[in-house]
Amino acid sequence: MAAIVIGAGAGLFGDGWLSARTEKAGDALTVHYPRFSRAHAPLVLTVEWLPRQQDAEIWISRSYLDGF
């Protein structure tokens, strides 16, 4: 029971320091996403980049999308 309460406070079941994840690729690309996704709930994936050219493209692999 105590583990559930501590996990909930840390963000295991919602917002908190355990719930979010950030990955960086150099200084040009940062991706923020939730560490845990929930069935039938929206998933917010935020991508920040410093474009070095006018046009930029984002590719998401089919295997990643198939996991949902």
N, C-alpha and C positions, 0 to 999 in steps of 0.2 A: 504494500500500500504506500509506504513512504517513497519507494522508487517512482511510482506513478505521479505522486505529488511533486517530487523534485524534477522529474522529466517534464511535466506540464509547465512548471515555473521557468524552466530553461528554454522552452520553446519547442519541445518535441511534438506537441499537438496543436501548435498555432504559432504566434509571433514570439520571438525570443532569440537569444544568441545562438541557439542550436538550429534554428529553423532556416536561416539564410546561408547562402554560399556565394562566394565571389571568385571568379577565375580571371586571370590576366594573361594576355599574350603580349609581352613587351609593354611599351608605353602607349600603344595605339589602340588596343582592344581590351575591353573589360565586359564580362558577362555576369549578371546577377540573377540568381534563380533560387527557388526554395529547395532545401536539402531533401525534404520529404514531400511527395505529392499525394493528393488524396483522390480516391475514386470519385468520379462525377463532379469534381470541383475544378474551376479554372486554374490554369498554371500560368503565372506571369514570368516571362523570360525577358529581361532587359539587357539590351546590347548597347554599349557606348563605344564609339570609335572616333579616332581623329583621322579623317580621310586625307590621304596623301594625293588624291586625285579627285576629279569632279564626281565620277560615278563610282558607287560602291555596291557590292553584292554580298548577300548573306546566304550561305548554303547550310541546310540542316540535313544530316544524313538520314536516309530512309530507315536504317536500323534504329536510330534514336526515336523517330516518330512511330515506328512499329511497336516500340515498347509501351506505348500508351494505348 
